[in-house]
Amino acid sequence: MDSKVVVEALSVAVSAGVPTLLWGSPGTGKTSAVAALAESLGRPIEVVIGSIREPSDFAGLPVVSDGTVRLAPPAWAQRLSAAGHGLLFLDELTTAPPAVQAAMLRVVLERVVGDIQLPPQVCVVAAANPPEEAADGWELAPPLANRLVHLNWPVNAEQIAHGLAVGFPRPPLSAFERPATAQQLIAARATVSAFLRARPALVFQMPKGAAAGQGWPSPRSWEATATLLAAWEAARAETDVLAVLITGAVGEGAALEFLSWLEQLDLPDPSAVLADPDSFEPPSRSDRMFAVLTSIAAVAVAADDRDLWEAGWKVIAKAARMAPDVATLAARTLAGKRPAGAQIPAALLELTPILRAAGLIP
């Protein structure tokens, strides 16, 4: 794997606010890459090494004050909170003993340290050596592993030699310059939802053994997948970057199925469909129909626009002739969020039997 692809995947994940872990042997430049990203962004970076920390360094130190107990955050958390943004870099993660890993859970997922909530602009990045290569290494606990996107850090001799001679390239910042829009996130969530509807067995698959310390499919990691998919699309990154990100989130097997399914899906832009609903041709595949209607209904509702809401009903009316069950789900979404001043569209007449069956009208 090209290190440029991994560095760009790291940049996309950090821009999306998804906690990320770089796996690699000691001395291969993981820390330097994270520091370069922070420098390029002009953000402070706090390096925290788990092996020299106690659980209270993440959960907070109990302090009695005015008859109550508060959990005082450590100095590094206070500095990030005061700065309002930055990178929290959890280095040498596999040297952290289980008790410390357990204390990191809220920090990684919710950015809560002691009694303070770190700002949303504080991103969590970690680095780790494989346990057999780490000093007094520990396997990564499954709950912590499932909160992270796992990226394997490659060592490319040619790129290292080039970097030593002329300098190493800076991480790309396109993902930060073009963040995902609300519509892209809605469409991505609809796409992941459609895949899980088609492959329900992949919603949750708890691995065993060493695989439990890597990415694996769960509702949490599929939600991260949707966020990463939207950020990747907004950044206009290469397909290899998406493959690295999805594999890191849900594991190799689930990622391979999702990426293969996504390649065959070829979804239309929901905004383009709503702009011209008369030209919409409903897809024949049920999973594709679900993804299209879910994203269209979500975009129409999020816009809170009368014209888009009415256009959504036209799309659903067309789809209802082929897939009434899927159309019912989209109709529920639209019916529950009617914009002010919106008229009942004529397309609803075609949907009356479906809406009645769904219990949306008497």
C-alpha positions as CSV (number, residue, x, y, z in Angstrom):
1,M,0.0,0.0,0.0
2,D,1.3,3.5,-0.9
3,S,2.0,5.6,2.1
4,K,0.5,8.6,0.3
5,V,-2.9,6.8,0.2
6,V,-2.7,6.1,4.0
7,V,-1.7,9.7,4.8
8,E,-4.7,11.0,2.7
9,A,-7.0,8.5,4.5
10,L,-5.7,9.8,7.8
11,S,-6.4,13.4,6.7
12,V,-10.0,12.4,5.6
13,A,-10.7,10.6,8.8
14,V,-9.4,13.5,11.0
15,S,-11.4,16.0,9.0
16,A,-14.5,14.0,9.6
17,G,-13.8,13.8,13.4
18,V,-13.6,10.0,13.3
19,P,-10.9,8.7,15.8
20,T,-8.1,7.0,13.9
21,L,-5.3,4.6,14.8
22,L,-2.1,4.1,12.8
23,W,-0.6,0.6,13.0
24,G,3.1,0.1,12.2
25,S,6.5,-1.0,13.4
26,P,8.6,1.3,15.6
27,G,10.6,4.0,13.8
28,T,8.5,4.1,10.6
29,G,7.3,7.7,10.8
30,K,3.8,7.4,12.3
31,T,4.4,10.1,14.9
32,S,6.0,12.4,12.3
33,A,3.0,12.1,10.0
34,V,0.6,13.1,12.7
35,A,2.8,16.0,13.8
36,A,3.1,17.2,10.2
37,L,-0.7,17.1,9.9
38,A,-1.1,19.2,13.0
39,E,1.5,21.7,11.8
40,S,-0.2,21.9,8.4
41,L,-3.5,22.7,10.1
42,G,-2.0,25.2,12.5
43,R,-3.4,23.2,15.4
44,P,-1.8,22.4,18.7
45,I,-1.0,18.7,19.4
46,E,-0.9,17.0,22.8
47,V,1.0,13.7,22.9
48,V,-0.2,11.3,25.6
49,I,1.5,7.9,26.1
50,G,-0.6,5.3,27.8
51,S,2.2,3.3,29.4
52,I,3.2,6.1,31.6
53,R,-0.4,7.2,32.5
54,E,-2.9,6.1,35.1
55,P,-6.6,5.6,34.5
56,S,-7.2,8.9,36.4
57,D,-5.3,10.7,33.7
58,F,-8.2,10.0,31.4
59,A,-11.2,9.5,33.7
60,G,-10.2,12.5,35.9
61,L,-8.7,12.7,39.4
62,P,-11.4,12.8,42.2
63,V,-11.1,16.1,44.1
64,V,-13.4,17.1,47.0
65,S,-14.6,20.7,46.7
66,D,-17.4,22.4,48.6
67,G,-18.7,19.1,49.8
68,T,-18.9,17.5,46.3
69,V,-16.5,15.4,44.4
70,R,-15.5,16.5,40.9
71,L,-13.2,14.7,38.4
72,A,-10.3,17.1,37.7
73,P,-9.0,16.8,34.2
74,P,-5.2,16.6,33.5
75,A,-3.2,19.5,32.2
76,W,-3.2,18.3,28.6
77,A,-7.0,18.2,28.5
78,Q,-7.2,21.7,29.9
79,R,-4.8,23.0,27.3
80,L,-6.8,21.5,24.4
81,S,-10.1,22.8,26.0
82,A,-8.6,26.3,26.2
83,A,-7.3,26.2,22.7
84,G,-10.7,25.2,21.3
85,H,-9.2,22.8,18.7
86,G,-6.2,20.5,18.2
87,L,-5.1,16.9,18.0
88,L,-5.0,14.5,20.9
89,F,-2.3,12.0,19.9
90,L,-2.5,8.8,21.9
91,D,1.0,7.4,21.1
92,E,2.2,3.8,21.8
93,L,-1.4,2.7,22.4
94,T,-0.6,-1.0,22.7
95,T,1.7,-0.2,25.7
96,A,-1.4,0.9,27.7
97,P,-2.5,-1.8,30.2
98,P,-6.2,-2.9,30.1
99,A,-7.2,-0.5,33.0
100,V,-5.9,2.5,31.1
101,Q,-7.5,1.4,27.9
102,A,-10.8,1.1,29.7
103,A,-10.4,4.7,31.0
104,M,-9.7,5.9,27.4
105,L,-13.1,4.7,26.1
106,R,-15.1,7.9,26.8
107,V,-12.1,10.1,25.7
108,V,-11.9,8.4,22.3
109,L,-15.6,8.3,21.5
110,E,-17.1,11.2,23.4
111,R,-14.0,13.4,24.0
112,V,-14.9,13.6,27.7
113,V,-11.9,13.9,30.1
114,G,-12.8,14.1,33.7
115,D,-15.6,16.6,34.1
116,I,-14.8,18.5,30.9
117,Q,-16.0,18.0,27.3
118,L,-13.3,18.7,24.8
119,P,-14.4,20.9,21.9
120,P,-15.7,19.2,18.7
121,Q,-12.6,20.6,16.8
122,V,-10.4,18.4,19.0
123,C,-9.6,15.2,16.9
124,V,-8.3,12.0,18.3
125,V,-5.5,10.2,16.6
126,A,-3.5,7.2,18.0
127,A,-0.5,5.2,16.9
128,A,0.5,1.7,17.9
129,N,3.0,-1.0,17.3
130,P,1.8,-4.6,17.0
131,P,1.7,-6.1,20.5
132,E,4.6,-8.4,19.7
133,E,6.8,-5.4,18.7
134,A,5.7,-3.1,21.5
135,A,7.5,-2.7,24.8
136,D,5.4,-4.8,27.3
137,G,2.7,-4.8,24.6
138,W,-1.0,-5.5,25.2
139,E,-3.7,-6.5,22.8
140,L,-6.1,-3.8,22.0
141,A,-9.4,-4.4,23.9
142,P,-12.4,-4.9,21.4
143,P,-14.5,-2.0,22.8
144,L,-11.6,0.4,22.2
145,A,-10.7,-1.1,18.8
146,N,-14.3,-0.7,17.7
147,R,-14.1,3.1,18.4
148,L,-11.2,3.6,16.0
149,V,-10.5,3.5,12.2
150,H,-7.5,1.3,11.8
151,L,-4.9,2.3,9.2
152,N,-1.9,0.1,8.4
153,W,1.2,2.3,8.1
154,P,3.4,1.0,5.2
155,V,7.2,1.3,4.8
156,N,8.2,2.1,1.2
157,A,12.0,2.2,0.7
158,E,11.8,4.4,-2.4
159,Q,9.5,7.0,-0.7
160,I,11.7,7.0,2.4
161,A,14.8,7.6,0.3
162,H,13.1,10.4,-1.6
163,G,11.8,12.0,1.6
164,L,15.3,12.0,3.2
165,A,16.8,13.6,0.1
166,V,14.2,16.3,-0.7
167,G,11.9,16.3,2.3
168,F,8.7,14.4,3.1
169,P,5.4,15.6,1.6
170,R,2.8,17.3,3.7
171,P,-0.5,15.6,4.3
172,P,-3.2,16.8,1.8
173,L,-5.7,19.2,3.3
174,S,-8.4,18.9,0.7
175,A,-10.7,17.1,3.2
176,F,-10.5,20.1,5.5
177,E,-11.0,22.6,2.7
178,R,-14.1,20.8,1.4
179,P,-15.9,19.4,4.4
180,A,-18.9,17.1,3.8
181,T,-22.2,18.9,3.4
182,A,-25.4,17.9,5.3
183,Q,-26.8,16.5,2.0
184,Q,-23.7,14.3,1.4
185,L,-23.9,13.0,5.0
186,I,-27.6,12.2,4.5
187,A,-26.9,10.4,1.3
188,A,-24.0,8.4,2.8
189,R,-26.2,7.3,5.7
190,A,-28.9,6.2,3.3
191,T,-26.4,4.2,1.3
192,V,-25.0,2.4,4.3
193,S,-28.5,1.8,5.6
194,A,-29.5,0.2,2.2
195,F,-26.5,-2.1,2.3
196,L,-27.3,-3.3,5.8
197,R,-30.9,-3.8,4.8
198,A,-29.6,-6.1,2.0
199,R,-26.9,-7.8,4.2
200,P,-28.3,-7.8,7.8
201,A,-25.8,-10.4,8.9
202,L,-23.1,-7.8,8.7
203,V,-24.7,-5.3,11.1
204,F,-22.8,-6.9,14.0
205,Q,-20.1,-9.5,13.9
206,M,-18.0,-9.7,17.0
207,P,-14.6,-11.2,16.1
208,K,-12.5,-13.4,18.2
209,G,-8.8,-13.6,18.9
210,A,-6.3,-11.1,17.5
211,A,-9.0,-9.9,15.0
212,A,-10.9,-8.4,17.9
213,G,-8.2,-5.7,18.3
214,Q,-8.8,-4.4,14.7
215,G,-11.8,-2.9,13.0
216,W,-15.0,-5.0,13.0
217,P,-18.7,-4.5,12.0
218,S,-21.0,-3.0,14.6
219,P,-23.7,-0.3,14.5
220,R,-21.0,2.1,15.8
221,S,-18.5,1.3,13.1
222,W,-21.1,1.4,10.3
223,E,-22.1,4.9,11.5
224,A,-18.4,5.8,11.3
225,T,-18.4,4.3,7.8
226,A,-21.2,6.6,6.7
227,T,-19.3,9.7,8.0
228,L,-16.2,8.6,6.3
229,L,-18.0,7.9,3.0
230,A,-19.4,11.5,3.0
231,A,-16.0,13.0,3.9
232,W,-14.3,11.0,1.2
233,E,-16.8,12.1,-1.4
234,A,-16.5,15.7,-0.4
235,A,-12.7,15.6,-0.5
236,R,-12.8,14.0,-4.0
237,A,-10.2,11.5,-3.0
238,E,-9.1,8.4,-4.9
239,T,-11.0,5.1,-4.6
240,D,-8.0,3.5,-2.9
241,V,-8.5,6.0,0.0
242,L,-12.1,4.9,0.5
243,A,-11.1,1.2,0.5
244,V,-8.5,1.9,3.2
245,L,-11.0,3.9,5.3
246,I,-13.8,1.4,5.1
247,T,-11.5,-1.6,5.8
248,G,-10.2,0.2,8.8
249,A,-13.6,0.9,10.2
250,V,-15.4,-2.5,9.7
251,G,-12.7,-5.0,8.8
252,E,-11.6,-6.6,5.6
253,G,-14.4,-9.0,4.9
254,A,-17.3,-6.6,5.5
255,A,-15.5,-3.8,3.7
256,L,-15.0,-6.0,0.6
257,E,-18.7,-6.8,0.5
258,F,-19.7,-3.1,1.0
259,L,-17.3,-1.8,-1.6
260,S,-18.3,-4.4,-4.2
261,W,-22.0,-3.6,-3.6
262,L,-21.3,0.2,-3.7
263,E,-19.5,-0.2,-7.0
264,Q,-22.6,-1.8,-8.6
265,L,-25.1,0.6,-7.0
266,D,-24.5,3.7,-9.1
267,L,-26.9,6.0,-7.1
268,P,-28.2,9.3,-8.6
269,D,-27.6,12.6,-6.8
270,P,-30.7,13.1,-4.6
271,S,-30.6,16.9,-5.2
272,A,-30.6,16.4,-8.9
273,V,-33.6,14.0,-8.7
274,L,-35.6,16.5,-6.6
275,A,-34.7,19.3,-9.1
276,D,-36.3,17.3,-11.9
277,P,-38.6,14.6,-10.4
278,D,-40.5,14.0,-13.7
279,S,-37.4,12.5,-15.3
280,F,-36.7,10.1,-12.4
281,E,-36.7,6.5,-13.4
282,P,-37.1,4.2,-10.4
283,P,-34.4,1.5,-10.2
284,S,-35.5,-2.1,-10.4
285,R,-33.2,-3.4,-7.6
286,S,-34.8,-3.2,-4.2
287,D,-31.6,-2.3,-2.4
288,R,-30.9,0.5,-4.9
289,M,-34.6,1.7,-4.6
290,F,-34.3,1.8,-0.8
291,A,-31.0,3.9,-0.9
292,V,-32.5,6.3,-3.5
293,L,-35.8,6.9,-1.8
294,T,-34.3,7.2,1.7
295,S,-31.7,9.7,0.6
296,I,-34.2,11.7,-1.4
297,A,-36.7,11.9,1.5
298,A,-34.0,12.8,3.9
299,V,-32.7,15.6,1.7
300,A,-36.2,17.0,1.1
301,V,-37.0,17.0,4.8
302,A,-33.6,18.5,5.8
303,A,-34.1,21.4,3.3
304,D,-37.4,22.3,4.9
305,D,-38.4,23.7,1.4
306,R,-41.9,23.5,0.1
307,D,-40.9,22.9,-3.5
308,L,-38.5,20.1,-2.6
309,W,-41.0,18.5,-0.3
310,E,-43.6,18.4,-3.0
311,A,-41.0,17.1,-5.5
312,G,-40.2,14.3,-3.1
313,W,-43.9,13.1,-3.2
314,K,-43.7,13.0,-7.0
315,V,-40.6,10.7,-6.8
316,I,-42.3,8.5,-4.2
317,A,-45.5,8.2,-6.3
318,K,-43.4,6.9,-9.2
319,A,-41.5,4.4,-7.0
320,A,-44.7,3.2,-5.3
321,R,-45.8,1.4,-8.5
322,M,-42.8,-0.8,-8.3
323,A,-41.9,-1.0,-4.6
324,P,-44.8,0.0,-2.4
325,D,-43.1,-1.2,0.8
326,V,-40.0,0.9,0.3
327,A,-42.2,3.9,-0.8
328,T,-44.1,3.6,2.5
329,L,-40.9,4.2,4.5
330,A,-40.0,7.3,2.5
331,A,-43.6,8.5,2.7
332,R,-43.5,8.3,6.5
333,T,-40.4,10.5,6.5
334,L,-42.0,13.1,4.3
335,A,-45.4,13.0,6.0
336,G,-43.8,13.7,9.4
337,K,-42.1,16.9,8.2
338,R,-44.4,19.1,6.2
339,P,-42.9,22.6,5.5
340,A,-45.0,25.7,6.3
341,G,-47.2,26.6,3.4
342,A,-46.8,23.4,1.5
343,Q,-49.9,22.2,-0.3
344,I,-51.0,18.6,-0.5
345,P,-49.6,17.5,-3.9
346,A,-51.6,15.7,-6.5
347,A,-49.1,12.8,-6.3
348,L,-50.6,11.9,-2.9
349,L,-53.8,10.6,-4.6
350,E,-51.8,7.8,-6.2
351,L,-50.4,7.0,-2.8
352,T,-53.6,6.9,-0.8
353,P,-53.8,3.0,-0.6
354,I,-50.2,2.8,0.4
355,L,-50.5,5.6,3.1
356,R,-53.6,4.0,4.4
357,A,-51.9,0.6,4.7
358,A,-49.1,2.3,6.5
359,G,-51.5,4.0,9.0
360,L,-50.5,7.5,7.9
361,I,-54.1,8.4,6.9
362,P,-57.4,7.0,8.2
